[in-house]
Amino acid sequence: MSKEIKTRQVHKDVKALDKTVTGMERVKRAYVHTKETVENAQPQEKRYASPTEYAEEKTERGADRAVHEAAHQARKQGGRLVEKAKEKHRTSKETKETRAAKAANEGVRGGGSPAHGEPSDSPRPSVPSGRGEPYQPKEQMRKKAQEQAAGQRAMQRASQQRISQQKAEQQAAQFRELPKQTIKTIDRGEKTVRTAGKTGQTVKNTGKGTIKTAAKSVKTAEQTAEKTVKTTKEAAKTAKAAARASVKTAEKTVQMARQAAEQAAKAAAKATASAVKAIIAGTKALVSAIAAGGWVAVLILIIVLLFGGLLCMVGGGNSSTVSPVSAEVEAYEPVIRIYARQYGIEEYVELIKAVMMQESGGQGSDPMQSSESGYNTRYPREPNGITDPEYSIECGVQALKDCLQSAGVENPVDMEHIKLALQGYNFGNGYISWAQSNYGGYTTANAAEFSDMMAERMGWGSYGDKQYVPHVLRYYIFGRIPTGTGSGAIVQVALTQEGNGGDAYWSWYEFDSRVEWCACFVSWCAEQCGYLESGVIPKFSLCSDGVDWFHARGQFQDASYVPAAGDIIFFDWENDGTIDHVGIVESVTNGVVNTIEGNSGDICARRSYSMGSDSIYGYGVPAY
């Protein structure tokens, strides 16, 4: 029974299948080997059209090798899987056969119920019956026993045939499943080969991507080169444009220079015209003087004409050519001359025009602002009370004549007395007698003193114009003739403030509370003299700003300089380069600098220092 059960025909078929697969693998390997041999046999010195072509071919070869190698490995792995499946199948089959044979043997020996639920034909033992069954003779019993034994043997053979048939069917079913499993295993191997092919394709694609990247890099380099060329061209264009701009700028510069020259020529022409006007005015005055028989005055006028003409053409040291009067004032000259001749001061026509320019600029119905004078008898004596310009001029000429006579003015160039007369025209005739009796004449300081005194007496915030004299003289042709006072005016103003506190000065500078006010004091004194408006001294509250202003104009001297009255002195107490204090030089005597300073002990006080003292930082030298 065991020989019939152990059959190996199916295994021979499987081995035949394995040989077929192995043969296919060997053929493929031979193909791959042959291809590689042919490829390797190709000449190594093959010339390529470009590095890109060489890189592509190398990458393709590498990809092919990778694909074939992957396929080879996949086949090996597939073969191993098939062998494992076959071995597993053999083990499972042998186990099943052993179990089935064992079960069949046990069933026959034990007389148990037949397999698969078949009815049992085995003889049963005879038992006595209680019913008195008939007696059987030995022959019949023996024959019956033989029949029963033959029936049992037939049943066993039938049972064995059924078992053999069932086993054959099971084996046939298993052999039918085996090719399917083998095919699945082979399919897995093919899938592995496909995966390997995909991997190789990926490698190939990667190689191609690398080649493309290299190509892109080359293109990028080419683009960079092109951009560099473009940039160079643009730079060249920019350079050309810059050159053209430079040429244009040079042309504009030449044009501006020409325009400047033309303007300078025009300015010179205007200055010449002013000089001519001055000469004409002087000539008129000369004619008047000759008519009056004043030969001394004639000599003075000749000198003044020469000086005044030169001053108008080249300018004075105080920034200052004479400012022209307005067209409106010039239009009134015929009327002014009529009344000047009528009242005996025709040689002072230019001075009258300067007064009108300061009072109104020739505008309004009261151009001489003479409504409040004693000569106004037609209109109210209040500001702008007169509404007839000609009547205003008539009253104004008479009022100025009185001031000239009270001040003792001798001629149009008697500037010392003309200043006294002009301030009297603004303050009233009472100032002239007051200044003569107290100071012997006009000074900027006593004009300020009189203004403050009258404002306090009248209960007003201010009284008149403290700077009226310099304001008028900027329009007067002879107003720039030196009078010998030089820079002493600011010293005189400063000395009148000795002992005062600083409230008036920092308040004037428009500070809301107390500050270190030494610079405010110097600025205030300069303002009283008209030096702020004329640009001789700056308005400053920081000492360092004053130093910077003089430095910028080349008007600053160090401590070794010998100062003069009216110079501005700056101090550095700690000798550390920081400007700490400022004052006004009063005088220099025997190597000692005498000063008048604000905020010295919180008052205006006079101080003295040795020449070259370490405390002296330097001097601002105004162009008085």
ABEGO torsion letter per residue (X at the ends): XAAAABBAAAAAAAAAAAAAAAAAAAAAAAAAAAAAAAAAABBAABBBABAAAAAAAAAAAAAAAAAAAAAAAAAAAAAAAAAAAAAAAAAAAAAAAAAAAAAAAAAAAAGBBBBGGBBBABBBBBBBBAAGBBBBBAAAAAAAAAAAAAAAAAAAAAAAAAAAAAAAAAAAAAAAAAAAAAAAAAAAAAAAAAAAAAAAAAAAAAAAAAAAAAAAAAAAAAAAAAAAAAAAAAAAAAAAAAAAAAAAAAAAAAAAAAAAAAAAAAAAAAAAAAAAAAAAAAAAAAAAAAAAGBAAAAAAAAAAAAAAAAAAAAEBAAGBBBBBBBAAAAAAAAAAAAAAAAAGAAAAAAAAAAAAAAAAGGBEABAAGAAABAABAABBBBBGABABAAAAAAAAAAAAAAAAAAAGBABAABAAAAAAAAAAAAAEAAAAAAAAAAAGEBBAAAAAAAAAAAAAAAGBABBEBAAAAAAAAAABAAAABBAGAEAAAAAAAAAAABGBBAAAAAAAAGBABBBBAAAAAAAAAAAAAGAAAAGABBBBABAAAAAAAAAAAGABBBAABBBBBGBBBBBBAAGAGBBABBBBBABBBGGBBBBBBBGBGGBBBBBBBBBGBAABAEBBBBBX
